[in-house]
Amino acid sequence: MQTTPYQIMIADDSERARKAVRIILESDEHFVVQAEAVNGQDAIVKARQYHPDLILMDINMPDMSGLEVTRIIKQELPDTRIVILSVSDDAADLFDAIRSGAQGYLVKRLEPEDWIMYLYGVLDDETRVPREMAEKLLAEFRAVPSPKTDAAALEQLTTREREIIDLVCTGATNKDIANMLFIAENTVKNHLKNIMAKLYLQSRVQLILYAQNLAKPDEK
C-alpha cells in the first residue's frame, strides 16, 4: 500500500449517491475524494484534469453510460483504475464492465467495510470480481455450449444476426448497436432474442463466450 492517500473521483448523476460513497471513502484515512462528476462528460473532463488513482463510476448516467465513459478514460489514462458501481449483481453487467476496461465492479448494496477491502484489492491489483459474484460468473462459463456441436444452429443465423454478435463482442450496448446499424433499439433486442433461441443461450455473457470459443482454433 502506498504511503500517501489514494486520490479518488466519484462519478454519479445522483447527489445522494455521491454523498453516500464519499462518506464510505472518508471513513478510511487512506482515501481522499479529489473530485466529483455529475455525468459522463463531466467525468471525462475531470479525469483529464485531476488524473485520479481511482474512479468510482456509476454504470448508468443520463448523457453517456458509465461503460462508454470508462472506455474513453482508459484510452487516455491507462494507469487510472476504474470500478463500476451498480445496483445490479447480474453477471452480464460485470462482464461488460471488465470488457470496457474497468478494474472492478461493486454492487452498491454491499456493506461499507466490504467496499473498503475490495477497493484496497483493486488498487493493489489483487482482485477484480467481488466474491459474491464470482460463482455467478463461473456458472455463465460452465453453461456455454460447445460450438463444435452446433453447426446446424450456426447455419440458421442471418447475416444481420452475425453482424450483431460481432458488435456485442466489442462491448457495444443495445443502444450503441442500434445507432451503428441505423435500426431501433427494440429491433436489436428482438434480434438478440432470436440469436439466443437459435444458439440455446440464456445471456449476453454466454453469447460473448460462445463467440470467443468459436473463434479459437481447434486444440489437439
N, C-alpha and C positions, 0 to 999 in steps of 0.2 A: 504494500500500500504506500502511495506517495505521501510525503510529509506535509505538503500544502493541501488545503481543502480542494476538493473537486468542484469545478465551475459547472453549474447545471443551468440549462434552459428548459422552461416548460412551455409547450405549445398546445393550447387547448382553447376553443372558442368560448367555453363556459368559464366565467369568472369564478363561480362557486367551485368548479373542479380544480382550477388553478390554485385557489386558496387552500383547498384540501391537500393537494400534492405538496404545496410549499410547506405546510405545517408538518407533514411527514418528513420531508427532507431536512427541515431546520431543527428537527429533534435530534439530529446527528451532527456533531461538530465537524465531521469530515466533508459535509456537503454545504455549498453556498449557492443559492439561487441567484444567478448572474443576470438573467433576463427572462421575460415572459412574452409570448407571442399569442395573438388573438385569432390568427388564421394562417393558412398555408403560406401566402405571400409574405406575411409579416415574419413568419418563421425563417424563410429563406434569407430575407434581408438581415435579420438579427443574427443568424448563424454566421453570415459573412462578416458581420461587424464584430461579434464577440469571440468567435472560434471556441465555443464551449467544449469541455471534456465530454459532456454527455447531454443529449437532448431527450426529454420525455415527450413523445409525440402522440397526440390523440389520433386514433385511426380515422375518425370521421370529423371533417371540418367543412364549413359551408362553401368555400371557394375552390379548394383542392383537397383531395384525400391525403391523409397522413402518409400513405404509401407512396403517392406521387411526389410529395414533398421530400420524403426520405431519399428517393432515388436521385433527386436533383442535388440535395445537400451532400450525399455521399460521393457524388461525382466530383464535387468541388472541394470537399473537406473529408477525405477518406479516413483521417485519424479521429474524427469526432464519432463517438459511439452514439447510437440511437436505439432507444427502447420504445416500442409501440405500446400505447395504452388503449385498452378496450374493455367494454363490459362483457364481451363475448369470450367464451373459452372454446370456441369452435376451432378444430384443428386446421380447417381451411384458412381461417384468418391468420393463424400462427404461420402456416406455410407461406402465405402471401407476404407476410411481414419479413420473413427471413429472405425470401426471394428479392424483395425490394432493396435489400442491403442492410436491414436493421440487425443489430447485435442481440436483440432480445424482445420479449413480448410479455407484458404484465397485465393481468386481469385486475381491474380496479377494485374489486371487492376483497382482494387479499388483505390480510392483517398488516398494519404498518411495519411491524418487525420483519415480516416476510419480504416486504418491499426493500427494506434496507439491506438485508442479507443478499437478496437477489441482485441488487444494483452493485454491491461490492463484487459479486462474482462476475458480472458483465464488465466492470471496469478492470478487473484482473484477468480478463479473457478466460475465465474458467467455465462459464455456463451461458447457454442461450435459451434453454427451454425450462420453464418452471416445472417442478416435479409433478404437479397435479395434471399437467397437460402432456407429459411425456408418454404416458400409456395410450392416450388418445391418438397421438401421432404414430406410435408404433402400430396401433390397430389399423390405421389407414394403410401403412406399408404392407401389413400382412394380408389385407383384404384385396390387394390389387391382383387381378388375374394375369396369367402369362400371355403375352401377345402371340406366342408361338402356337397356341391352341385356338386362336380366334381369327384365323384368316378370313373365314366367311363373314364374320361380323365386320371386319375392316372393309371388306368389299362393299358393304351396304352404305358406307359413309359417302355423302355427296362432296363435291368439290368445295362448296361453301362450308360444310361441317369440318372438313380437314383444315380449311383456312382458319376457322375459329379455334380449333385445337392448337394450331401453331401460335396464335395470338395469346391464348390462355397460358401457354407455356413460357411466354415472355414476361408474365406477371401482369398483363393487361386486365383491367376490370371490365365488367359488362359495359359500363358507360364508355370506357376507352375503345372497346371493340366496336361498339355502335358508331362512335364518331369516325373511326378509321374506315369502316366499311359502308358508311352512309346509310345505316339502317336504324330502326327503332331499337331501344334497349330491350323492350319486351320480345322483339324478334330474336335478339341474341339469346335471351333466356329460353325461348322455345327451341332454338337450335341446340342449346346445351342439354335441355331435357331429352331431346331426341338422341343426341350423341350418347348420353348416359345409358339410355334404354338399349341402344344397339350394342354397346360395349359391356353391358352388365356392370356398370359402375354406379356408386352411390354418392360421390362427392367430387368437388373440383380438385382436391388434393389427389385423389385416386386417378383422376384423368391425367394430371400432370405426370404422376409417377408412371402411369401406363405408357404415356407417350415417350417418356425418357427411356423406359425399358425397351420400347420398340426401336428406338434409335441406336441402341447399343448393338455392336456386332456380336454374333453368337460366340460364346466362350466354350472351348473344348474342355 
